[in-house]
Amino acid sequence: MSEITQAFAAAAAMIAGLDAKLVEIVTLSLRVSLAAVLIASVIGLPLGAAVAVNRFAGRRPLIVVLNALMGLPPVVVGLVVYLMLSRAGPLGELGILFTPAAMVVAQTILILPIVAALSRQVVEDAWEEYREQLRSLGAGPAQSAVTLLWDTRYSLVTIVLAGFGRAAAEVGAVMIVGGNIDGVTRVMTTAIALETSKGDLPLALGLGVILLALVLALNAAAYWVKEAAQRRLG
């Protein structure tokens, strides 16, 4: 049996046996990514809807900025958050550098523009379709935004799932601000990078399989949501 085959067999055994170290890393990864997605959604969805239904000075530049920020380099985000949270930084007194909280901050900054920009487009398309109807009912901008957020909820769920996938697969920013500390800030992506460099293939492969399964599950969920929306509209 080759070394790679043995590593795959060991990885499968770790997954089947719910290896404690594996479970710890996966659990922390999910906690951090879910927290980041929740914060980004609470801020980004209303922001996207507000930009969609309102007309104000600087709206177009704001849209351009939101779209551009979707391509933020993770290592740059990690560097900026590191500088902000370091002892010499303006938020150094919080003492959260190299903690899961710092990783949540970095992931939130990364996915917030994605959620805001994509939700803005979805809500704006719905706004163009229902604008006159909502105005005839006397709905103001705030009420219209809330109504359209609810009406486009299936599409927005897909956006949130995409944001979660982006967060779960992130490695550069979380490694910089989290430090990849064993038992404290080690998540799936950083652990895969470290264990591969150390030659611990079973753990790296086990985490890789789980991460791949998570991505597939998210894509399946997004597809199911889209189908549900089409059946509802059809």
C-alpha positions in Angstrom: 0.0 0.0 0.0 1.5 3.4 -1.0 2.0 6.2 1.4 -0.8 8.3 -0.2 -3.2 5.3 0.0 -2.3 4.8 3.7 -2.9 8.5 4.3 -6.3 8.4 2.7 -7.2 5.3 4.8 -6.0 7.0 8.0 -8.0 10.1 7.1 -11.1 8.1 6.5 -10.6 6.4 9.9 -10.2 9.8 11.6 -13.5 11.0 10.1 -15.4 7.8 10.8 -14.1 7.8 14.4 -14.8 11.5 14.9 -11.2 12.1 15.9 -11.1 14.7 18.8 -8.6 17.0 17.1 -10.5 16.9 13.8 -13.8 17.7 15.5 -12.2 20.6 17.4 -10.8 22.2 14.3 -14.0 21.7 12.3 -16.1 23.1 15.1 -14.0 26.2 15.5 -14.1 26.7 11.7 -17.9 26.6 11.7 -18.2 28.9 14.7 -16.0 31.5 13.2 -17.5 31.4 9.7 -21.1 31.3 11.0 -20.5 34.3 13.3 -18.9 36.3 10.4 -21.7 35.5 8.0 -24.3 36.5 10.6 -22.7 39.8 11.3 -22.1 40.5 7.6 -25.7 39.6 6.8 -27.2 41.8 9.5 -25.2 44.8 8.1 -24.9 43.9 4.4 -28.5 43.0 3.5 -30.1 46.2 4.9 -27.2 48.2 3.4 -27.7 46.7 0.0 -31.4 47.2 0.1 -31.0 50.8 1.2 -28.7 51.6 -1.7 -31.0 49.9 -4.1 -34.2 51.9 -3.3 -32.7 55.3 -2.4 -31.3 57.9 -4.8 -28.7 60.2 -3.2 -25.5 62.0 -4.0 -22.6 59.6 -4.3 -24.7 56.6 -4.9 -22.9 55.5 -8.1 -19.4 55.8 -6.5 -20.7 53.8 -3.5 -21.9 51.0 -5.8 -18.6 51.0 -7.6 -16.7 50.8 -4.3 -18.9 48.0 -3.0 -18.4 46.0 -6.3 -14.6 46.6 -6.1 -14.4 45.5 -2.5 -15.8 42.1 -3.4 -12.3 41.4 -4.7 -10.5 42.4 -1.6 -7.2 40.4 -1.2 -7.5 38.4 2.0 -3.9 38.9 3.0 -4.4 42.7 2.8 -7.5 42.5 4.9 -5.5 40.3 7.4 -2.7 42.9 7.5 -5.1 45.8 8.1 -7.0 44.0 10.8 -3.6 43.0 12.4 -2.4 46.6 12.5 -5.8 47.7 13.9 -5.8 45.1 16.7 -2.1 45.0 17.5 -0.9 46.6 20.8 0.2 49.7 18.9 -3.0 49.9 16.9 -6.1 51.9 17.7 -8.1 48.8 18.9 -5.2 47.2 20.6 -6.8 47.7 24.0 -9.4 45.1 23.1 -6.8 42.4 23.3 -8.4 40.1 20.8 -5.5 39.6 18.3 -4.7 36.0 17.9 -8.2 35.0 19.1 -11.3 33.6 17.3 -12.8 37.1 17.6 -10.1 38.6 15.4 -10.7 35.9 12.9 -14.4 36.8 12.9 -13.6 40.4 12.3 -11.3 39.6 9.3 -13.9 37.2 7.7 -16.7 39.7 8.2 -14.7 42.4 6.4 -14.1 40.0 3.6 -17.7 38.9 3.0 -19.6 42.1 3.9 -19.0 43.7 0.5 -20.1 40.5 -1.2 -23.3 40.3 0.7 -24.0 44.1 0.3 -23.1 44.3 -3.4 -25.0 41.2 -4.5 -28.1 42.0 -2.4 -28.1 45.5 -3.7 -28.3 44.1 -7.3 -31.1 41.6 -6.4 -33.2 44.2 -4.5 -32.6 46.8 -7.2 -33.9 44.4 -9.9 -37.0 43.8 -7.8 -37.3 47.5 -7.1 -37.4 48.3 -10.8 -40.3 45.8 -11.2 -42.4 46.8 -8.2 -41.5 50.4 -7.7 -44.7 51.9 -9.0 -46.8 49.4 -7.2 -45.1 50.1 -3.9 -45.4 53.8 -4.3 -49.1 53.5 -5.1 -49.5 51.7 -1.8 -47.8 54.6 0.0 -44.7 52.7 0.9 -41.7 54.8 1.8 -38.0 53.9 1.1 -37.6 52.0 4.4 -40.8 50.0 4.1 -40.1 49.3 0.4 -36.6 48.0 1.3 -38.0 45.7 4.0 -40.7 44.4 1.6 -38.3 43.7 -1.2 -35.9 42.0 1.2 -38.6 39.6 2.1 -39.8 39.2 -1.4 -36.3 38.3 -2.7 -35.4 36.2 0.4 -34.7 33.0 -1.7 -32.1 34.8 -3.8 -30.7 36.5 -0.6 -30.3 33.1 1.1 -28.2 32.0 -1.9 -26.0 35.1 -1.4 -25.6 34.4 2.3 -24.6 30.8 1.5 -22.0 32.1 -1.0 -20.7 34.3 1.7 -20.4 31.4 4.1 -18.5 29.4 1.5 -16.1 32.3 1.0 -15.5 32.6 4.7 -15.0 28.9 5.3 -12.5 28.6 2.5 -10.4 31.7 3.7 -6.9 31.1 4.8 -4.7 34.2 4.4 -6.5 36.7 6.6 -7.3 34.3 9.4 -3.8 33.0 9.6 -2.4 36.5 10.0 -4.8 37.7 12.7 -5.4 34.3 14.3 -1.9 33.0 14.4 -2.9 29.4 13.7 -2.5 28.5 17.4 -3.2 24.8 18.1 -6.4 24.4 20.1 -7.1 28.1 20.0 -7.3 29.6 16.5 -6.6 26.7 14.2 -9.3 26.3 11.6 -9.6 23.9 8.7 -7.8 25.9 6.0 -4.9 27.0 8.2 -4.6 23.4 9.6 -4.5 21.9 6.1 -1.7 24.3 5.2 0.3 23.6 8.3 -0.2 19.8 8.4 0.7 19.4 4.8 3.9 21.4 5.3 4.7 19.1 8.3 3.9 16.0 6.3 0.9 15.0 8.5 -1.2 13.9 5.5 -3.9 12.0 7.3 -5.1 15.0 9.2 -4.7 17.4 6.2 -6.6 15.0 4.0 -9.4 14.5 6.6 -9.9 18.2 6.9 -9.7 18.6 3.1 -12.4 16.0 2.6 -14.7 17.7 5.2 -14.0 21.1 3.7 -14.9 19.8 0.2 -18.0 18.1 1.6 -19.0 21.5 3.1 -18.5 23.3 -0.2 -20.6 20.7 -2.0 -23.3 20.9 0.6 -23.4 24.7 0.3 -23.7 24.4 -3.5 -26.5 21.8 -3.1 -28.3 24.1 -0.6 -28.0 27.1 -3.0 -29.3 25.0 -5.9 -32.3 23.8 -3.7 -33.1 27.3 -2.7 -33.0 28.4 -6.3 -35.3 25.6 -7.4 -37.7 26.4 -4.5 -37.8 30.0 -5.6 -38.6 29.0 -9.2 -41.3 26.6 -8.1 -42.8 29.4 -6.0 -42.8 31.9 -8.8 -43.9 29.3 -11.4 
